[in-house]
Amino acid sequence: MERTTCCVVGGGPAGMVLGLLLARAGVAVTVLEKHQDFLRDFRGDTVHPSTLALLDELGLTERFARLPQRRVTTVQLPIGPDRSLATVGDISVLRGRFNYIAMVPQWDLLDLLVDEARREPSFSLRMSTEATSFLRDRGRVAGVHYRTADGRTGELRATLTVACDGRGSLARSLPELGLRSFACPMDAWWFRLPRRDGDPRGLVGGVGDRLLAAMIDRGDYWQCAALIPKGTDAARRAAGLEAFTAAFRAAAPWLGDRVHALRSWDEVKLLDVRLDRLRRWHRPGLLCIGDAAHAMSPVFGIGINLAVEDAVAAARHLVGPLRAGAVGLRDVRGIQRRRWPTAALTQALQRFAHARVIAPVLAGEAPFGHPRRAQRVAELLTTSRWLNRVPAYFLAYGAVRERPPAASVR
């Protein structure tokens, strides 16, 4: 039986940011990651201005700048009868050093955070180690049982266990946390297409017949998403790849001459879109943050941003109690009170987009109930400087900006 002060379950962005911040503040922290590496494709690769500012406070800006990346500043959508692209959000107009989104492979970001955290003697990362169940002690979560890739099992006791293991979190099996799910009208297909010099830049949308497309500028290729009606993956694949490429060509005509680059369905990955959150993010000895607490829709692309902000807020609230060796229910409850409004507001906006834009288009209808109404909304977003800044700021920072604990800043 082993012991640490804080056991972080899951080595994604939230888990690694939390582990780094706590270790820099002198808290003994152990991160358990069930995979042997971070090399997984089509993960959240967006590093938003709020996260860029955090990296700057941690003294990591220069090292981060050396990572392979593409800077995205604009969101463009097809507007009007001719469906010409118009900018509905421009992050570059915001004040501050970091007025862009950096598209960085998630494994590179995680490797940077791990490398920096390992400089702290109180930090430990265990790869290929999966938490299988919680340890209990007089009604309190006291750590986890774990299993390694070679079949070895053990117990890791902790003053506090933080679930950062995503929407498949071990903590979600606890009925007392009360998972609340919301209907989602779509799933997403992820794939890549070549990019050319004359293409648009930034994040570009497309609308077709019962299909929505989103293309993220990754420099030499487009990271593409096709939104399809929920639960239709098998039926659409059975219809054949040519039927899909024809539908995608109609949604993004300027990419039509490159859809032949998709040679098989193996290159198209399904994301089962979910939107849910726990009613309670904590119990004695346990805290849930990021997707473990609130799984986000890909709408607005800010799930990673919210998870990192959760981790920053958690570190700021927990450094003192963890140093003292006693984390009470009041401490973990305070983190939910701080972060719940932002998560709930973001999900409310995503549900509005689902109901008024995505679901109608996937059903073959006009967004907002009428083509003219959709046109007016688009015109407001493109002609009003104030309204144009709202989606830009929301993409950049979310609803609330969080500051790291002073002891973690370099």
Phi, psi and omega in degrees: 000131183245169183217144172218170177279313179232123176259118179257119181265110180112123183255038173278191182303316180296313182296320182286323177296315179298315180300318179295313183296317180292318181296321178295333179273005175089012179270132176290120184225137177237125179257127177255123178236123187286338180273161180275346177205182181256009188279084176228131187278159177057040171267173179293110184254010183272126174248108190276165180306324179296322178287324176298319177295322177298313179301325178294317178296331180273001178077026186248009185299314183295318179292321178296322181297338180278351178286148175296128184203162176231132181266128180245131181237339188237153170243123181240136180231151176287125185236143172084174182300326181275356177057038175286149184283132178228145181280121179251357177199131182225103183291337183295343180279349181285150179284155177113166181293322190254073180256053178200164172254128178267124176268105185232132175309130186300327180294329177291318177297315181294321177299321178297314180296319180295315180301319179290319181295325182292350173288343182267128182295341182270004183257139175219135176239128178243106177279163180054035181230115185252129173287125185256334178194168181266144169279140179240143178214105179052049176082004183244142172288123187242017181134203184221153161275142181225162176222134179266170183297332180271010175092358179288141179240160179189182178234137175237110180274146183209149173295321178219136174250129180245120179275112177237028189261029168075191186288350172262025188302143173302326182294336183290349176280352180278113185296334183290346178277340170065079180286128177246122183252148177242147182294139175240131183276356189218160162242172182231139170257130177250138178197177182238147172224150181297149176247145180239162186300325183276004182288162171299168179243161175087212178260123187236134179256164177209149181232129177231199179279105182057036179205136173243142181235148173222130182239127180252126182289112179249019178094276181263000175208164173259128170271111190253144173234134173243120179271126181237157179304143183306132174079011183256011183303307184298315182296320181289324176293322179296333179289346175106150181294326181297322179296320179292313182297327177293319179294321180291323178300322178291328180283327181226076186302328182291347175258004189300329183280004182240358183294341178294346178294339174280111186259341179203163178293343178297338180274357181248114184258135181271133168250116176282102187286131177229153176220111183201171173202154175283141174290325178233127183266007190207163164206169183307121179086000185222140174223139175247135176222171180064211182297338176297328179267327185206100178284128185257152169287156175289353178301131184076345175060038185241017180299316179296318180302314180295320181297318179295318179297323174303314183296321179295314179298319180297316180299317182297320181285333193259343184305311181299305179300321180292323176297324180283346178083015180214114178249115182267171179299326179298325181294311182286328178296325180296328179291318177297318179299326179288317190261341183300316181302320179295315179297316181294319178296315180298316179293326176297318177294321178294321178294324176297315178296321176301311187285322189263339183241301189290309182300315177300315181297317180292341176267002180083020181246171180280141175295151181061018173086347181198140181302321181293321179295318177297322179296319180295319178299316180296319180295321178299317182293330184269337185256336181269119180297322181292312180294328179295330180283335183298305178296328179296313180294320181296318177297323185285315191235350187072200184275328185222133175267138181249147179249140180286162176296143184303326182292343182265350187277138175239000000 
